[in-house]
Structure formats: structure tokens, C-alpha cells
Amino acid sequence: MGRKFFFIVNGSIGALIFYYFVRKIQIYYDVNISIDGYGLAGAVWYGLGLGFIFGVKFIRVQDILKLIKKIKF
């Protein structure tokens, strides 16, 4: 598959991971995103935005797929 596909997949995985943790922190501190629009904006910016960059930089789906192909189930 092409590099663009893996670029999007790597970024999406990182974005989902970061968004999950940002929302967990917001829930812990009782940030209600229906009242506080900045809370939702923070989750989107830090979770999805920075998570996408993290995913592109550090997550390598290609290597994970190669490892899975080596292991015979």
C-alpha cells in the first residue's frame, strides 16, 4: 500500500490515543464539554491535532503488519 495510506493510518491511531487520554483527564476533572466550549476545543486540539503528529512520528503500522505476517497463527 502507499505511503499516504500509512501516513493517514499512523496519524489516526495517534489521534485516537491522545483524544482518549485527554477526554479521560477532562472527565476526571469534571470538564463538561456541553457547557465549556474550550474544553471540547482542548480535546480536539491536543487530542486529535497533536495526537496525529505523534502518530505520524512514532507509530509504524507497516512494521506491526510485517511482524504479524512473520508470526504464523
C-alpha positions as CSV (number, residue, x, y, z in Angstrom):
1,M,0.0,0.0,0.0
2,G,1.0,3.6,-0.5
3,R,2.8,5.9,1.9
4,K,-0.1,8.2,2.0
5,F,-2.4,5.5,3.3
6,F,0.0,4.6,6.1
7,F,0.6,8.3,6.9
8,I,-3.2,8.6,7.5
9,V,-3.4,5.4,9.4
10,N,-0.5,6.2,11.7
11,G,-1.8,9.7,12.4
12,S,-5.3,8.4,13.0
13,I,-4.2,5.9,15.6
14,G,-2.1,8.5,17.4
15,A,-5.0,11.0,17.3
16,L,-7.4,8.4,18.8
17,I,-5.0,7.5,21.6
18,F,-4.3,11.1,22.5
19,Y,-8.0,12.1,22.3
20,Y,-8.9,9.2,24.6
21,F,-6.4,10.3,27.2
22,V,-7.3,14.0,27.0
23,R,-11.0,13.1,27.5
24,K,-10.1,10.8,30.4
25,I,-8.3,13.7,32.1
26,Q,-11.2,16.0,31.4
27,I,-13.7,13.6,32.8
28,Y,-11.5,13.2,35.9
29,Y,-11.5,17.0,36.5
30,D,-15.3,17.3,35.7
31,V,-14.9,19.3,32.5
32,N,-18.4,19.4,30.9
33,I,-17.9,20.0,27.2
34,S,-21.5,20.9,26.7
35,I,-21.1,24.0,28.9
36,D,-17.4,24.6,28.4
37,G,-16.6,25.0,24.7
38,Y,-13.0,25.5,25.4
39,G,-12.9,22.0,27.0
40,L,-14.0,20.5,23.7
41,A,-11.6,22.7,21.8
42,G,-8.8,21.5,24.0
43,A,-9.7,17.9,23.5
44,V,-9.8,18.4,19.7
45,W,-6.6,20.4,19.6
46,Y,-4.5,18.4,22.0
47,G,-6.1,15.0,21.4
48,L,-6.6,15.0,17.7
49,G,-4.1,17.6,16.5
50,L,-1.1,16.7,18.5
51,G,-2.0,13.0,18.5
52,F,-1.9,13.0,14.7
53,I,1.6,14.4,14.7
54,F,2.6,11.9,17.4
55,G,1.2,9.0,15.4
56,V,2.9,10.0,12.2
57,K,6.2,10.4,14.0
58,F,6.2,7.4,16.3
59,I,3.6,4.8,15.2
60,R,4.7,2.4,12.5
61,V,1.8,0.3,11.3
62,Q,4.0,-1.1,8.4
63,D,6.3,-2.7,11.0
64,I,3.4,-4.1,13.0
65,L,1.9,-5.7,9.9
66,K,5.3,-7.2,8.9
67,L,5.6,-8.7,12.4
68,I,2.1,-10.1,12.3
69,K,2.9,-11.7,8.9
70,K,6.1,-13.4,10.3
71,I,4.1,-14.9,13.1
72,K,2.1,-17.9,11.9
73,F,-1.1,-18.4,13.9
